[in-house]
Amino acid sequence: MSKVEDFLTAEQEQTIVLAIKTAEKNTSGEIRVHIEKSTEKPPMERALDVFYSLKMDATELKNGVLIYVAVESKKFAILGDEGINKLVPENFWDNEKNIILAHFKDKEYALGLKKAILEVGKKLKEFFPHQSDDTNELSDEISKG
C-alpha cells in the first residue's frame, strides 16, 4: 500500500467529501482536495500545477480553493483563485494552514482537513453567498496523483 492510500481511510475520505459538500452548500465557491505521494517542487508551485490540471481556474467567479497534500514529502499548500484571493484578508490562507498543521502534527489528518475545509467554506459564503442558480462546477471527490 502506498503512502497516499494509507493517509486517509475510506471512511475519513468520505468525511472530507461530506465537509466539502457542507462547506459548498452555502456558497458558489468550489473546494477541492488533492493528495499525492510526493513532489520535488515547492508546494505552492505544485499546487498551482494541480489547480490548472483540475480545471479549477474555470469557475465562473474564480472562487475555487485547492488544498494540496504531498504525503511522503510532508508538504501541503492552500491555493485560492484570483476571485477569492482579492477578497480574503492577507493572512487568511496562513490561518487555514495553521489549522491543518496543528492537526497534522498529531496525525489527525482527516480532522485537520475537515476543519480547514469548513473554515474556507465560511469565508467563501461571506464573499460568494449561494445563489438560486448556482451549480456545483467541480467534483467534491478527493483527487489523487
C-alpha positions in Angstrom: 0.0 0.0 0.0 1.3 3.4 -0.9 1.6 6.4 1.5 -1.4 8.0 -0.3 -3.6 5.0 0.4 -2.5 5.0 4.0 -3.0 8.7 4.5 -6.8 8.5 5.0 -9.2 5.6 5.4 -12.2 5.2 3.1 -14.4 6.5 6.0 -12.1 9.5 6.5 -12.2 10.3 2.8 -16.0 10.3 2.9 -15.8 12.6 6.0 -13.7 15.0 3.8 -16.1 14.8 0.9 -19.0 15.5 3.3 -17.2 18.5 4.7 -16.7 19.8 1.1 -20.4 19.3 0.4 -21.3 21.1 3.6 -19.0 24.0 3.0 -20.2 24.4 -0.5 -23.9 24.3 0.4 -23.9 28.0 1.3 -21.6 29.4 -1.3 -21.0 29.4 -5.0 -17.3 28.8 -4.2 -15.6 25.5 -5.0 -13.3 23.5 -2.8 -11.1 20.6 -3.9 -8.6 18.4 -2.0 -5.8 16.7 -3.9 -3.5 14.1 -2.3 -0.4 12.6 -3.9 2.7 10.7 -2.8 5.4 13.3 -3.2 6.7 16.3 -5.0 10.1 17.7 -5.7 8.6 21.2 -6.4 7.8 23.8 -3.7 4.3 23.0 -2.5 2.7 26.2 -3.9 4.2 25.6 -7.3 3.0 22.0 -7.4 -0.4 23.1 -6.1 -0.7 25.6 -9.0 0.1 22.8 -11.4 -2.7 20.6 -9.9 -5.1 23.6 -9.7 -4.8 24.0 -13.5 -4.9 20.3 -14.2 -8.2 20.0 -12.3 -9.5 23.0 -14.2 -10.1 24.9 -11.0 -9.4 28.1 -12.9 -12.5 27.6 -15.0 -15.1 28.5 -12.3 -17.3 31.4 -13.3 -16.4 33.6 -10.4 -12.8 32.5 -10.0 -13.6 31.3 -6.5 -12.0 27.8 -6.4 -9.8 26.8 -3.5 -7.4 23.8 -3.6 -6.0 22.1 -0.5 -2.9 20.2 -1.8 -1.1 17.5 0.2 2.1 15.6 -0.7 2.1 12.8 1.9 5.6 11.4 1.7 7.2 14.8 1.1 5.2 16.1 4.1 4.3 19.3 2.2 0.9 21.0 1.7 -0.5 24.2 0.4 -3.8 26.0 0.1 -4.3 27.9 -3.1 -7.3 30.2 -3.9 -8.2 31.5 -7.3 -8.0 35.2 -8.0 -11.6 35.9 -7.3 -11.4 34.8 -3.7 -7.8 36.0 -3.1 -8.8 39.6 -3.9 -11.4 39.5 -1.1 -10.0 37.5 1.8 -7.7 39.1 4.4 -4.0 38.9 3.6 -3.2 36.2 6.3 -6.4 34.1 5.6 -4.6 31.2 4.0 -2.0 31.2 6.7 -4.7 30.8 9.3 -6.1 27.8 7.4 -2.6 26.3 7.0 -2.1 26.6 10.8 -5.4 24.7 11.4 -4.1 21.9 9.2 -0.6 21.9 10.5 -1.8 21.7 14.2 -3.7 18.6 13.4 -1.2 17.0 11.0 1.4 17.2 13.8 -0.8 14.9 15.9 -1.5 12.7 12.8 -5.1 13.9 12.8 -5.1 14.3 9.0 -8.8 14.0 8.4 -9.7 16.3 11.2 -7.3 19.0 10.1 -8.6 18.9 6.5 -12.2 18.9 7.6 -11.8 21.9 9.9 -9.9 23.8 7.3 -12.5 23.0 4.6 -15.3 24.2 6.8 -13.4 27.4 7.6 -12.8 28.0 3.9 -16.5 27.4 3.3 -17.4 30.1 5.8 -15.2 32.6 4.2 -16.4 31.7 0.7 -20.0 32.1 2.0 -19.1 35.6 3.2 -17.9 36.7 -0.2 -19.7 34.4 -2.5 -23.1 33.5 -1.0 -25.1 30.7 -2.6 -27.4 31.9 -5.3 -30.6 30.1 -6.5 -29.0 29.4 -9.9 -25.6 28.1 -8.5 -24.3 24.8 -9.9 -21.6 22.6 -8.5 -18.9 23.4 -11.0 -16.3 21.0 -9.7 -16.2 17.5 -8.3 -16.3 17.2 -4.5 -14.3 14.0 -4.6 -10.7 13.9 -3.4 -8.4 13.7 -6.4 -5.2 11.7 -6.1 -2.0 11.8 -8.1 
